[in-house]
Amino acid sequence: MEVRQTAAAHMTRVPDLIDVWFDSGSMPYAQWHYPFENQEQVRAVSIPADYICEAVDQTRGWFYSLHAISTLLNDEVSFKNVICLGHIQDAEGRKMSKSLGQYRPALGCAERSRRGCALRWYLYTATPPGQERRFSSDLVGDVIRSFTLTLWNVYSFFVTYANLDNPQALTVTAPTNDLDRWLLSELNVLVRDVTQAYETYDVTERHAPG
């Protein structure tokens, strides 16, 4: 049910409401009151959109409505790429819900534990993109012990011994050591592959080193 508030603060129901997902799917056009006006403005904005991103349960609602309405009006798709996310579940594999009392705001978890990087790394690596993943403080703690602390120790080791060489006084030159050249090569390959995947909305492909 949708209601509107008039100037006299009187609430009335809109009689011709179809479905909330139809309303959301109409948004790219309805925000311009298309096709009744602003037709040139609609064609000037990004329709179809470069990409949309939502959870997997939107495939039957918002995703479908966007395409259906765009096809009816202009015989074209409404978006070029879609990034679909899986649900975050609790430690027992149940979908997180405020009504069940086991919902945990991500920002709150990161702020309380001061481990936002570990939280992001866990959510990225727990399961393949698009699939459900379980979440608990213990699971994030495992990431800290098995990965984050190791990474920090490696960085600390590097900084400690690099400072012994007084890096401020060093002149940056082309590397002559084979290991240094290999590391720079791997870094450039990483930048190339990540940039390509980013620009093509490819979040699942695993590129082998070139």
BAFI-3210 file (N, C-alpha, C; in Angstrom, 3 decimals, decimal comma, padded with zeros to 6 digits):
// residues 210
n [1|2|3|4|5|6|7|8|9|10|11|12|13|14|15|16|17|18|19|20|21|22|23|24|25|26|27|28|29|30|31|32|33|34|35|36|37|38|39|40|41|42|43|44|45|46|47|48|49|50|51|52|53|54|55|56|57|58|59|60|61|62|63|64|65|66|67|68|69|70|71|72|73|74|75|76|77|78|79|80|81|82|83|84|85|86|87|88|89|90|91|92|93|94|95|96|97|98|99|100|101|102|103|104|105|106|107|108|109|110|111|112|113|114|115|116|117|118|119|120|121|122|123|124|125|126|127|128|129|130|131|132|133|134|135|136|137|138|139|140|141|142|143|144|145|146|147|148|149|150|151|152|153|154|155|156|157|158|159|160|161|162|163|164|165|166|167|168|169|170|171|172|173|174|175|176|177|178|179|180|181|182|183|184|185|186|187|188|189|190|191|192|193|194|195|196|197|198|199|200|201|202|203|204|205|206|207|208|209|210]
n.u [000,849|000,530|000,752|-000,170|000,645|-001,306|-001,541|-003,061|-002,382|-003,717|-004,084|-004,163|-004,932|-003,163|-004,830|-004,101|-001,873|000,454|002,587|005,266|007,780|007,403|007,151|009,772|011,220|010,368|011,678|013,980|012,658|010,307|011,191|011,611|009,109|008,465|006,646|005,425|006,552|009,738|011,228|013,547|015,474|015,531|016,649|019,137|020,405|022,041|020,798|020,692|021,825|025,253|025,927|024,281|023,803|022,904|021,360|020,898|018,222|016,852|016,554|014,106|012,480|013,296|015,381|014,103|011,838|013,005|014,117|011,806|010,128|011,759|012,017|009,368|008,914|011,076|012,199|014,686|017,440|017,764|020,046|023,575|025,430|025,467|026,033|025,750|024,976|025,514|023,673|024,351|024,930|024,251|026,324|025,249|024,244|021,852|019,869|020,655|018,696|016,792|014,490|014,957|016,922|019,659|021,078|023,873|025,272|027,615|029,460|029,432|030,550|033,147|034,081|033,930|035,761|037,987|038,990|038,565|039,794|040,312|037,710|036,688|038,413|037,745|035,016|035,391|036,869|035,656|033,704|033,001|032,288|028,949|027,751|026,190|027,428|028,738|028,817|030,595|032,044|034,080|034,869|035,940|037,986|039,631|040,666|042,271|044,252|045,326|045,990|045,997|047,720|050,063|050,594|051,001|053,290|055,184|055,257|056,165|058,690|059,937|059,911|061,422|064,050|064,485|064,653|067,125|068,866|068,734|066,601|065,802|068,012|068,665|068,961|066,520|066,664|066,753|065,977|068,515|068,819|067,794|065,654|064,319|063,483|061,751|059,768|058,720|057,746|055,710|054,045|053,219|051,820|049,730|048,449|047,662|045,858|043,907|042,930|041,845|039,821|038,288|037,377|035,756|033,787|034,229|034,163|034,707|036,511|039,631|042,796|045,637|049,124|050,887]
n.v [-001,195|002,194|005,496|008,941|012,205|014,961|018,594|019,311|017,497|015,118|011,696|009,636|006,773|005,647|004,685|003,251|001,573|-000,830|-002,780|-002,958|-003,606|-003,189|-000,449|000,277|-000,736|000,972|003,264|004,451|005,759|006,860|008,814|010,953|011,497|010,248|008,587|011,026|013,520|015,256|013,681|014,002|014,446|011,967|010,298|011,365|010,717|007,976|005,387|002,354|001,502|001,360|-000,569|-002,516|-003,309|-005,660|-007,843|-011,446|-012,080|-010,172|-010,801|-011,780|-009,639|-006,610|-006,672|-008,030|-006,402|-003,974|-004,682|-005,598|-003,327|-001,514|-002,887|-002,913|-000,170|000,829|-001,235|-002,339|-003,360|-002,591|-002,400|-002,978|-004,568|-006,706|-007,059|-009,487|-010,206|-012,539|-013,641|-012,557|-014,705|-016,020|-017,628|-020,164|-020,559|-019,326|-016,841|-013,504|-011,470|-008,821|-009,378|-011,908|-011,380|-011,735|-010,097|-008,240|-005,157|-004,236|-002,067|-001,512|-003,851|-003,695|-001,321|-001,849|-003,915|-002,958|-003,943|-003,634|-004,171|-006,917|-007,867|-007,106|-008,605|-011,214|-011,403|-011,196|-013,444|-015,674|-017,209|-018,020|-015,159|-013,921|-016,037|-017,335|-016,473|-017,279|-015,503|-014,480|-013,314|-014,994|-016,244|-014,100|-013,542|-015,762|-015,092|-012,935|-014,181|-016,051|-014,674|-011,711|-010,913|-012,194|-010,889|-008,295|-008,696|-009,330|-006,899|-005,238|-006,336|-005,748|-002,900|-002,345|-003,281|-001,962|000,676|000,716|001,154|003,805|005,059|007,612|008,842|007,516|007,194|006,873|004,399|002,415|-000,982|-003,423|-005,905|-009,256|-010,334|-008,048|-006,968|-008,965|-008,799|-006,234|-006,697|-008,578|-006,954|-005,050|-006,729|-007,473|-004,965|-004,473|-006,642|-006,347|-003,798|-004,248|-006,126|-004,561|-002,511|-003,928|-004,968|-007,453|-009,635|-012,190|-013,648|-015,307|-014,328|-015,685|-015,217|-013,241]
n.w [000,000|-000,815|000,370|000,334|001,496|001,875|001,575|003,745|005,630|005,394|005,018|002,242|000,242|-002,623|-005,426|-007,746|-007,512|-008,557|-007,984|-005,658|-006,681|-009,367|-009,297|-008,476|-010,631|-012,579|-012,101|-013,613|-015,671|-014,589|-012,819|-014,437|-015,308|-017,626|-020,238|-020,648|-020,529|-020,836|-022,643|-024,183|-022,211|-020,934|-022,868|-022,904|-020,573|-018,806|-020,078|-021,519|-018,147|-017,048|-015,122|-012,550|-009,088|-006,743|-004,259|-004,533|-004,315|-005,706|-008,331|-009,229|-008,856|-008,859|-010,884|-013,017|-013,443|-014,259|-016,785|-018,114|-018,256|-019,628|-022,031|-022,950|-023,348|-024,937|-026,322|-025,531|-023,419|-019,892|-018,384|-018,696|-017,391|-014,511|-011,090|-008,835|-005,529|-002,859|000,072|003,446|006,039|009,372|011,907|011,979|009,492|008,825|007,216|007,872|009,973|011,306|012,704|013,736|015,491|015,110|013,470|012,416|012,146|009,660|009,803|012,501|013,569|012,546|013,713|016,456|016,801|015,582|013,182|010,399|007,928|008,093|008,240|005,713|004,073|004,840|004,026|001,304|000,627|001,727|000,336|-003,148|-005,286|-005,207|-003,923|-000,894|002,378|005,548|008,658|011,507|014,567|015,364|012,976|011,544|013,276|012,844|010,348|011,020|012,570|010,748|008,433|008,416|010,577|009,782|007,359|008,341|009,917|007,950|006,569|008,654|009,119|006,684|006,685|008,961|008,308|005,916|006,704|007,854|005,802|005,326|003,598|002,723|001,727|-000,526|-004,072|-006,528|-008,856|-011,876|-011,299|-010,749|-009,768|-010,224|-008,764|-007,830|-010,278|-011,091|-009,101|-009,612|-012,161|-011,644|-010,120|-012,029|-013,776|-012,108|-011,714|-014,360|-014,875|-012,868|-013,463|-016,020|-015,381|-013,665|-015,356|-017,059|-015,512|-014,341|-011,903|-011,122|-012,657|-012,752|-013,303|-014,760|-014,067|-016,439]
ca.u [000,000|001,244|-000,078|000,370|000,238|-001,703|-001,162|-003,822|-001,943|-004,710|-003,472|-005,053|-004,282|-003,087|-005,640|-003,628|-000,579|000,534|003,464|006,405|008,895|007,110|007,508|011,227|011,671|009,993|012,414|014,765|011,773|009,313|011,783|011,505|007,716|008,460|006,857|004,537|007,382|011,180|011,719|014,939|016,330|015,665|017,583|020,459|021,029|022,593|019,871|020,807|022,873|026,460|025,778|023,527|024,311|021,950|021,419|020,360|016,763|016,243|016,444|012,696|011,739|013,844|016,083|013,129|010,994|013,788|014,198|010,479|009,625|012,608|011,683|008,056|008,952|012,084|012,719|016,105|017,714|017,894|021,399|024,525|026,118|024,875|026,834|024,753|025,589|024,856|023,243|025,198|024,241|024,887|027,248|024,511|023,786|020,551|019,934|020,593|017,422|016,555|013,403|015,523|017,829|021,066|021,632|025,022|025,726|029,027|030,278|029,542|031,504|034,491|034,473|034,126|036,938|039,080|039,562|037,806|040,484|040,082|036,307|036,558|039,122|036,961|033,831|035,824|037,486|034,949|033,070|033,038|031,354|027,575|027,219|025,996|028,581|028,447|029,570|030,643|033,290|035,107|035,367|036,808|039,173|040,504|041,363|043,321|045,352|045,929|046,408|046,280|048,919|051,207|050,869|051,551|054,656|056,022|055,435|056,996|060,054|060,469|060,132|062,516|065,359|064,634|065,077|068,561|069,593|068,489|065,981|065,659|069,230|068,876|068,470|065,710|067,200|066,198|066,502|069,490|068,694|066,764|064,483|063,603|062,816|060,628|058,709|058,093|056,986|054,483|053,193|052,627|050,825|048,580|047,762|047,033|044,723|042,857|042,339|041,008|038,631|037,498|036,733|034,796|032,857|034,514|034,550|034,881|037,580|040,952|043,780|046,950|050,198|051,324]
ca.v [000,000|003,469|006,609|010,279|013,194|016,210|019,804|019,374|016,376|014,042|010,561|008,901|005,681|005,740|003,535|002,525|000,970|-002,186|-003,593|-002,133|-003,887|-002,483|000,951|000,432|-000,974|002,127|004,442|005,197|006,572|007,572|009,992|012,020|011,538|009,724|009,260|012,167|014,705|015,076|012,572|014,254|014,262|010,536|009,724|011,940|010,083|006,647|004,268|001,488|001,777|000,549|-001,758|-002,413|-004,248|-005,973|-009,221|-012,455|-012,151|-009,151|-011,263|-011,957|-008,402|-005,385|-006,949|-008,368|-005,239|-003,019|-005,151|-005,689|-001,983|-000,950|-003,570|-002,443|001,224|001,166|-002,448|-002,455|-003,725|-001,418|-002,340|-003,764|-005,513|-006,843|-007,710|-010,069|-010,563|-013,534|-013,166|-012,773|-015,578|-016,097|-018,750|-021,416|-020,639|-018,687|-015,486|-012,518|-010,754|-008,089|-010,039|-013,057|-010,875|-012,080|-009,173|-007,483|-004,130|-004,426|-000,973|-001,678|-004,923|-003,216|-000,288|-002,418|-004,772|-002,266|-004,872|-003,487|-004,849|-008,352|-008,114|-007,041|-009,735|-012,432|-011,402|-011,357|-014,747|-016,780|-018,026|-017,350|-014,035|-014,254|-017,096|-016,986|-016,675|-017,174|-014,448|-014,419|-012,703|-016,032|-016,466|-012,975|-013,727|-016,720|-014,361|-012,132|-015,051|-016,807|-013,844|-010,299|-010,767|-012,586|-009,786|-007,179|-009,039|-009,194|-005,460|-004,704|-006,801|-004,975|-001,513|-002,296|-003,424|-000,931|001,919|000,644|001,634|005,237|005,178|008,998|009,280|006,704|007,700|005,873|004,028|001,184|-002,131|-004,276|-007,233|-010,040|-010,481|-006,779|-006,854|-009,909|-008,246|-005,129|-007,290|-009,145|-005,833|-004,485|-007,695|-007,341|-003,715|-004,659|-007,555|-005,768|-002,693|-004,833|-006,696|-003,449|-001,777|-004,800|-005,470|-008,874|-009,825|-013,615|-014,256|-015,380|-014,205|-016,252|-014,245|-013,273]
ca.w [000,000|-000,853|000,818|000,089|002,475|001,230|002,306|004,991|006,458|005,296|004,353|001,345|-000,477|-004,074|-005,843|-008,909|-007,258|-009,097|-007,153|-005,270|-007,577|-010,613|-009,039|-008,488|-011,990|-013,398|-011,646|-014,599|-016,509|-013,796|-012,191|-015,423|-015,737|-018,993|-021,533|-020,783|-020,728|-020,656|-023,442|-024,575|-021,045|-020,673|-023,823|-022,676|-019,412|-019,066|-020,228|-020,339|-017,168|-017,219|-014,282|-011,308|-008,091|-005,682|-003,776|-005,444|-004,244|-006,552|-009,719|-009,583|-008,652|-009,451|-012,142|-014,057|-013,729|-015,036|-018,166|-018,708|-018,550|-020,670|-023,280|-023,395|-023,771|-025,939|-026,945|-025,212|-022,033|-019,023|-017,850|-019,473|-016,505|-013,189|-010,062|-007,938|-004,260|-002,024|001,387|004,610|006,991|010,672|012,047|011,769|008,116|008,646|006,688|008,941|010,014|012,555|013,424|014,447|016,509|014,881|012,478|012,913|011,187|009,311|010,312|013,947|013,833|012,229|014,664|017,790|016,841|014,908|012,217|009,167|006,826|008,252|007,896|004,259|003,467|005,078|003,175|-000,078|000,384|002,390|-000,694|-004,443|-005,391|-005,564|-003,083|000,506|003,242|006,972|009,336|012,968|015,047|015,409|011,621|011,233|014,099|012,161|009,299|011,662|012,986|009,654|007,301|008,686|011,403|008,965|006,437|009,098|010,318|006,765|006,343|009,730|008,857|005,552|007,087|009,931|007,670|004,891|007,351|008,161|004,629|005,185|002,267|002,296|001,045|-001,715|-005,349|-007,203|-010,157|-012,413|-010,554|-011,429|-009,201|-010,915|-007,897|-007,859|-011,575|-011,086|-008,251|-010,351|-013,265|-011,082|-009,731|-013,235|-014,255|-011,215|-012,052|-015,669|-014,816|-012,027|-014,222|-017,066|-014,754|-013,135|-016,441|-017,737|-014,497|-014,189|-010,495|-010,833|-013,437|-012,113|-014,369|-014,482|-014,348|-017,823]
c.u [000,882|000,279|000,619|-000,196|-000,063|-001,290|-001,867|-003,477|-002,976|-004,118|-004,513|-004,263|-004,284|-003,788|-005,012|-002,214|-000,576|001,325|004,698|007,602|008,654|007,452|009,020|011,791|011,367|010,866|013,199|013,924|010,829|009,888|011,749|010,064|007,585|007,350|006,027|005,296|008,846|011,744|013,169|015,894|016,558|016,679|019,013|021,171|021,409|021,511|020,233|021,966|024,074|026,394|024,854|024,053|023,263|022,101|020,657|018,830|016,074|016,074|014,993|011,885|012,309|014,509|015,094|012,293|011,736|013,820|012,826|009,965|010,446|012,307|010,348|008,131|009,881|012,694|014,231|016,267|017,912|019,272|022,283|025,212|025,410|025,861|025,868|025,445|024,796|024,515|024,322|024,389|024,949|025,748|026,577|023,961|022,410|020,743|019,779|019,326|017,288|015,474|013,902|016,523|019,285|021,690|022,750|025,441|027,223|029,907|030,470|030,546|032,929|034,968|034,761|035,430|038,176|039,778|038,778|038,457|040,258|038,654|036,114|037,225|038,339|035,756|034,200|036,279|036,702|034,332|033,234|032,021|029,969|026,957|027,045|027,279|028,171|029,347|029,451|031,963|034,411|035,710|036,290|038,098|040,150|041,302|042,505|044,515|046,075|046,459|046,855|047,561|050,172|051,598|051,499|052,990|055,623|056,302|056,356|058,453|060,701|060,811|061,336|063,877|065,561|065,117|066,552|069,402|069,378|067,840|065,824|066,869|069,480|068,310|067,719|066,273|066,512|066,798|067,470|069,422|067,552|065,502|063,654|062,853|061,615|059,458|057,976|057,262|055,660|053,514|052,496|051,587|049,558|047,769|047,023|045,769|043,576|042,165|041,409|039,720|037,708|036,720|035,693|033,808|033,010|035,023|034,844|036,054|038,892|042,005|045,101|048,021|050,681|052,829]
c.v [001,241|004,573|007,907|011,234|014,502|017,387|019,893|018,212|015,262|012,913|009,831|007,831|005,961|004,514|002,683|001,975|-000,469|-003,083|-002,753|-002,378|-003,274|-001,007|001,154|000,199|000,177|003,344|005,161|006,112|007,427|008,825|011,202|012,222|011,151|008,677|010,523|013,478|014,309|013,915|012,768|014,045|012,782|009,921|010,234|011,295|008,652|005,572|003,583|001,877|000,886|-000,711|-001,445|-003,481|-004,430|-007,441|-010,162|-012,494|-011,076|-009,608|-011,413|-010,671|-007,250|-005,652|-007,176|-007,154|-004,207|-003,418|-005,147|-004,313|-001,343|-001,591|-003,084|-001,038|001,449|-000,042|-002,558|-002,840|-002,457|-001,320|-003,319|-004,842|-005,554|-007,579|-008,179|-010,606|-011,657|-012,953|-013,436|-013,569|-015,545|-017,358|-020,094|-021,544|-020,069|-017,272|-014,495|-011,696|-010,045|-008,772|-011,255|-012,642|-011,219|-011,233|-008,356|-006,455|-004,246|-003,329|-001,079|-002,749|-004,448|-002,206|-000,875|-003,204|-004,113|-003,188|-004,838|-004,205|-006,349|-008,713|-008,101|-008,233|-011,036|-012,501|-011,621|-012,781|-015,927|-017,740|-017,327|-016,211|-014,503|-015,338|-016,615|-017,226|-016,478|-016,119|-014,621|-013,787|-013,725|-016,268|-015,327|-013,059|-014,715|-016,041|-013,544|-013,004|-015,681|-015,934|-012,449|-010,120|-011,158|-011,471|-008,607|-007,459|-008,926|-007,724|-004,852|-005,102|-005,980|-003,555|-001,400|-002,341|-002,422|000,368|001,907|001,168|003,114|005,525|006,620|009,467|008,517|007,390|006,581|005,628|002,759|-000,005|-002,953|-005,712|-007,991|-010,181|-009,201|-006,602|-007,783|-009,382|-007,111|-005,653|-007,863|-008,043|-005,234|-005,416|-007,606|-006,093|-003,845|-005,498|-006,987|-004,621|-003,216|-005,400|-005,600|-002,748|-002,608|-005,440|-006,970|-009,104|-011,277|-014,241|-014,221|-015,382|-014,820|-015,220|-014,380|-013,206]
c.w [000,000|-000,441|000,488|001,124|001,761|002,094|003,646|005,920|006,488|004,463|003,512|000,609|-001,974|-004,650|-006,944|-008,731|-007,766|-008,155|-006,845|-006,188|-008,949|-010,457|-009,111|-009,882|-012,927|-013,131|-012,732|-015,480|-015,669|-013,143|-013,125|-015,910|-017,217|-019,123|-021,735|-020,974|-020,565|-021,466|-023,868|-023,410|-020,750|-021,605|-023,596|-021,496|-019,756|-019,006|-021,542|-019,417|-017,433|-016,355|-013,117|-010,365|-007,007|-005,282|-004,704|-005,421|-005,093|-008,003|-010,150|-009,457|-009,434|-010,794|-013,279|-014,438|-014,565|-016,508|-018,835|-019,121|-019,667|-022,027|-023,831|-023,975|-024,963|-026,636|-026,751|-023,753|-021,207|-018,381|-018,616|-018,642|-015,166|-012,286|-008,981|-006,689|-003,556|-000,662|002,449|005,627|008,338|010,748|011,811|010,355|007,876|008,111|007,832|008,844|011,351|013,383|014,202|015,512|016,300|013,783|013,113|011,870|010,935|009,894|011,814|014,319|013,610|013,262|016,045|017,870|016,235|013,904|010,918|007,999|006,902|007,886|006,391|003,588|003,656|004,141|001,711|-000,366|000,946|001,384|-002,036|-004,502|-005,824|-004,721|-001,646|001,286|004,691|007,613|010,840|013,359|015,077|014,027|011,186|012,049|013,490|011,051|009,879|012,005|011,795|008,527|007,713|009,505|010,631|008,002|007,166|009,531|009,139|006,488|007,396|009,540|007,753|005,974|008,026|009,246|006,530|005,505|007,714|007,008|004,376|003,825|001,792|001,496|-000,249|-002,950|-006,067|-008,593|-010,639|-011,682|-011,404|-010,922|-009,877|-010,070|-007,881|-009,177|-011,657|-010,265|-008,963|-011,520|-012,767|-010,653|-010,947|-013,844|-013,412|-011,546|-013,382|-015,565|-013,987|-012,757|-015,310|-016,485|-014,230|-014,239|-017,177|-016,764|-014,290|-012,765|-010,164|-011,560|-012,673|-013,231|-013,927|-014,799|-015,779|-017,947]
res [m|e|v|r|q|t|a|a|a|h|m|t|r|v|p|d|l|i|d|v|w|f|d|s|g|s|m|p|y|a|q|w|h|y|p|f|e|n|q|e|q|v|r|a|v|s|i|p|a|d|y|i|c|e|a|v|d|q|t|r|g|w|f|y|s|l|h|a|i|s|t|l|l|n|d|e|v|s|f|k|n|v|i|c|l|g|h|i|q|d|a|e|g|r|k|m|s|k|s|l|g|q|y|r|p|a|l|g|c|a|e|r|s|r|r|g|c|a|l|r|w|y|l|y|t|a|t|p|p|g|q|e|r|r|f|s|s|d|l|v|g|d|v|i|r|s|f|t|l|t|l|w|n|v|y|s|f|f|v|t|y|a|n|l|d|n|p|q|a|l|t|v|t|a|p|t|n|d|l|d|r|w|l|l|s|e|l|n|v|l|v|r|d|v|t|q|a|y|e|t|y|d|v|t|e|r|h|a|p|g]
***
